[in-house]
Amino acid sequence: MSIKFRPTTILLSIFLLIVIALLFFPNGLMPYLEGLYYRRMVVQKLSTSKSISLIEFQHYRSRADLILNEKQASPSQSAALHSILGQWLVAIPDGLAGCFDPHHRIVFIDKNSVRTKIDICFHCGNIEIEDQREIQMPEEWKRALEALFTEAGMPPLQDYSPLIAKHPEYPLPEEELLNFSKEIKTSTPKSPTPPKYRQR
């Protein structure tokens, strides 16, 4: 016996699904689906990690990152990370903020010594998971991760120059940026000067 659906029933079902989607997913489904994708990736790394490190660092274009502080996460901090990063239905907000100058990093190391990192910029609220793509951090993650790093002795700062100054072998960020700008200027080929024509 075949079941026949009336066109009005199908249209009514579609309408109800749209209403439910708008009620529960006001920003659309894609941010939630993307959030679930990244959540799955992070939770998989969490579940297979042998150790987790919390790192405070300064990024450089011309050399390796300067590690300012590094601590292995305690069992309670690891459990907190599971709770923070494992939240269901956390949306990745639309759009990106401007700066992305990350100073905090979470590193997962599995039993095969494979490292996976999440770079965090608390200034603009963006994160980068394993250099894949810069995304905006869910607000639920941001508040909890700020508290976690602060508890570990690595609170987000407005100015990292005093910490960097303890490592004289590394330039201050503004010095590196100035040198980088000079290198670009010297490496950019000058456009040929057009020939001058004499007036008759």
N, C-alpha and C positions, 0 to 999 in steps of 0.2 A: 504494500500500500504506500503510495507516494504522498508526501506532504506538500501541499501547494501553499505558497506564500502570496498573499495579495500585495500588489504594489504599494498600497497605503500602509500596510504593516511594515514593509521594508523601509519606506521613507520615514515612518515614525521611529523605527529602531535607529536609523542613521541620525535623526534629529536628537534623540535621547543621548546617543554616544557623543555627539558634538557638545551638547549641554554639559554632560559629565566631564568631558575633557576641558571645557572652559572653566568649570568650577574648580576642578582639582589641579589643572595645569594652566593657570592664567597667562603664563608667558609662552605658551606653546609646548609641544611635546619634545622638540629637539633639545632644548637645554637639559631636560630631565634624562633623556636617552644618553646624551653626551656625558652627563654627570654619572650615570650608572656605568658607562663604559670605563671612565677613569677610576671610578670607585672599585670596579672589578679588578682593574689592573693593579691598583694600590693594595687592595686586600689580598690579592694573590701573592704579591711580594711580601706583605706582612706575614702571611701564613707560612711561607716557605723560608723566612729569614732566620739565619742562625744568630745574628746580632744586628742591632740597630744603633747607629751613631747620630748624635745631634751635633751639628757643626755651625760655627759662626765664622764667616770668611769675607774676604774682599776680592772681588773679581777683577782680573787684569786681561787686557787684550793681548799684550805683548809678552806675557810670561804666565807661569802657573799661578793659580789662585793662592793668595796668602791665607793660611788657616790661622785664625785669631784664637779660637777656642774649639775644643773637640772633646766630647764626653760620650761614653757608651751609655745608651739608655738603660735605666734600671728596670727591673720587672714591672714596677708600678707605672713607669713612664711608657714602657712598651704596651702595657694594657690600656693606658690612656690613649695612645696612638690608634690602637684597634678601635676604641670607642669613638674617637674623633673622625678618623678617615673611613670608617666603615658604616657611616650613616646612610640609610636608604633614602632615595628620592631627594637627594641634595642636588639642586639645580646649579649648573654652571651659568652664571649671569651672562647676559648679552654684552658685547663690547669689551674693549680693553682700555685700561688706564695707561697713562703715558710712560712713566719712567722705567720700570722694571730694572732696578738696581739691587739684585738679591744679595742679602747678607746672611741668610740662614739656609741650612740644608739638612735634609734627612737622608741618610744612606742606609739602605738595606743590604745585607750581605748574606747570601744563602749558603747552603752546605758545600756548594761547588766554588765558593769564593767569588761568585758573580755579584758585582756591585750595581745597585739601582739607586738613582738619586732623585730627590725632589728639591728644586731650588725655590726659595720663597722670598718675595719682596713684600714686607709688611707696609711699606710706604704707599705703594699703588694697589696692593692687594692681589697681585698676579703671581702665578706659580708656573713652573716649567717641569714637567715630569719626564725625566730621562731624555732631555733635549728634544722632545718630540714636537711640542707646540706650546707656545705661551698661552695660558688661559687664565681667566679671572677666578680667583679663589672664592668658593662659597663662603658667605659671612659666618656660617656655623663653624667652618674650619678655622677661619681667621682668629676669632676671639679665643678659641680653645688652644690653638697652636701658639698664640702670643703668650698665654698663661703658662703653657708647657715650657717654652724656651726661657721665659723669665724665671721660672722655678729652677731651671738648670743653670742659671747664672748668665744667660745670654739674652737679656732684654733687648727689644728693638730700640735702636738709637737714631737720633736725628743726624749726628755727626760721628763718623768712625775715625776721624783723623787722629785723636789721641791714642787709640789702640794701634793704628797703623804706624804711628811715629815710634813705637817701641821696636819696630823692625826697620832700621835705617837702610837695609839693603833693598827695600821696596820703596818706590816713589809714592807720593800722595796721589789720589785719583785725579785731581785737577792737573798735576804735573804730567801724568801719563797722557791725559786727554790733550794737553797742550803739545806734547811731543808727537802724539798721533796726528794732530792737525797739521803740524809742520811737515811730517812725513808725507801726508796726502798732497800737500801743496807742492813739495819738491818732486814727487813721483808723477804728478799729473802733467802730461805733455802739453806744452803751450801750442795754441792754435797758430798756424802760420800767418804771418802778417801779409795782408793782401798787397800786391804790387801797386805802387803809385804811378799814375798816368799823368803825363804832362798835358797841360791845357794848350790847345792850339789857338 
